[in-house]
Amino acid sequence: MKYISTRGQAPELTFEEAMLTGLARDGGLYVPAEIPTLSRDEIAALSGLSYEETAFRVMKPFLGDCFTDEEFRGIIERAYAGFNHAARAPLKQLAPNHFLLELFHGPTLAFKDFAMQLIGQLFQVALQRRNDRVTIAGATSGDTGSAAMEAFRGLSNVDVFILYPHGRVSEVQRRQMTTPADQNVHALALEGDFDDCQARVKDMFNDFEFRDGVKLAGVNSINIARVLAQVVYYFSSAVSLGAPEREVSFTVPTGNFGDIFAGYVAKQMGLPIKDLVVATNQNDILHRCLEGQGYHKGDTVPSISPSMDIQVSSNFERALYFAYDKDTSAVAQLMDELKSGGFEVSQGAMQALSETYKSGRASEEETLATIKSELAASGELLCPHGAVAVKVAAEQRAADVPMITLATAHPAKFPAAVEKASGQYPDLPDRMADLYEREERLSRIDNDLAAIEDHIRKNIA
Ligand SMILES: *Cc1c(COP(=O)(O)O)cnc(C)c1O
């Protein structure tokens, strides 16, 4: 199993190399050269299995011979042992044929834990075997950073530096990044927005002297291992609703396009998915693009669903790669045009995108109204990201196909918005009830590449 760059100018890598590398050296993203498939019988056989066994069977074909079966089973066991729910990703029913996939029972209460906990264990095994160490740099709109720090803290072969937009993450998100005591994890509060954070991380990867000097590795949602970890819950939830005999659809609150792209991979692997619905908040660049209006950057407007406040949706490049029929030079050109503001999607690629994805948006008012109405209708207290998706799912779902809406965070991560909408203050689960008392540790930093690189060089072990 080989991994190639969406821009076609970087070396082909194994799964392990692609995972440790993150961003390809040509600026592209790694994708499997061929997406493996599971037969109908293999999918049917997933019924009734544990989440861990499902993860093993769904991900194994992507790994080549990088990890032995025994190593990989151990990695999966350790990754999900810290989750607070026996099903890991339980399904709840909201309405006839509408289901909520709860992805927030991990250690930082957001779906990012599914991929990050796994990647932490994968890195540890790979680096120990290679007797190597790396510096992980990542940008976060809130949830990736805390999930990464939680997954890597205390690991001896890794330092982690997370850039987050100062003042633009929720208090719970910030505290989850600033309170781990382990000395190998570092929170950097950048003067800028999330797109600035993401751009500076990309700059670090394109500064090869720095990149090689500190052995930079990336675990942002562009990391292919993260995308593949997220494929698993598409299978586990669809199978529990009757796949492969029955088709299902998914609605996904979308920012960087990693989660919904995992749904595309599941579909290519053979899972009978009818619709994949991209749900955006008022930062609706993806929705507009999928409606045929081209991809044109504007200003990010802060919202109550901050993990979706985005203009540059990194993993969309992977969707474009497949929509352009793996034409790497076409993708490279689009990404070049994006630097100066945006691009139009060709007619053929637009056709391919609209066969795969539907989309919708929710305004701030609609998001708040959905939190309130869903609490009344089903008793479910949604976080704002899940509420965006529930609103869009209600518009897009077909009566005869089960819709699975992804609930990507626990409402207690966004208590102010949830309380404003519903009148109910969502409490943190008991195991993190003391979060507000723990001591914080962070560094303020300018939106300046040299300053960031200097800080990292001085603080690696
Ligand atoms: C990251 C995140 C999203 C967006 O997921 P992408 O894979 O970036 O599209 C949605 N909701 C929450 C709570 C998140 O943390």
The ligand as an SDF file (V2000), in Angstrom:
LIG
                    3D

 15 15  0  0  0  0  0  0  0  0999 V2000
  -12.7920   19.7690   14.2580 C   0  0  0  0  0  0  0  0  0  0  0  0
  -14.2250   19.8400   14.5370 C   0  0  0  0  0  0  0  0  0  0  0  0
  -15.1780   19.8860   13.5140 C   0  0  0  0  0  0  0  0  0  0  0  0
  -14.7790   19.9400   12.0540 C   0  0  0  0  0  0  0  0  0  0  0  0
  -14.2020   18.7270   11.6150 O   0  0  0  0  0  0  0  0  0  0  0  0
  -13.3250   18.7140   10.2930 P   0  0  0  0  0  0  0  0  0  0  0  0
  -12.7810   17.3210   10.1870 O   0  0  0  0  0  0  0  0  0  0  0  0
  -12.2540   19.7360   10.4770 O   0  0  0  0  0  0  0  0  0  0  0  0
  -14.2390   19.0520    9.1650 O   0  0  0  0  0  0  0  0  0  0  0  0
  -16.5070   19.8810   13.8590 C   0  0  0  0  0  0  0  0  0  0  0  0
  -16.9000   19.8740   15.1580 N   0  0  0  0  0  0  0  0  0  0  0  0
  -16.0110   19.8400   16.1620 C   0  0  0  0  0  0  0  0  0  0  0  0
  -16.5130   19.8580   17.5520 C   0  0  0  0  0  0  0  0  0  0  0  0
  -14.6550   19.8130   15.8980 C   0  0  0  0  0  0  0  0  0  0  0  0
  -13.7830   19.7820   16.9010 O   0  0  0  0  0  0  0  0  0  0  0  0
  1  2  1  0
  2  3  1  0
  2 14  2  0
  3  4  1  0
  3 10  2  0
  4  5  1  0
  5  6  1  0
  6  7  2  0
  6  8  1  0
  6  9  1  0
 10 11  1  0
 11 12  2  0
 12 13  1  0
 12 14  1  0
 14 15  1  0
M  END
$$$$
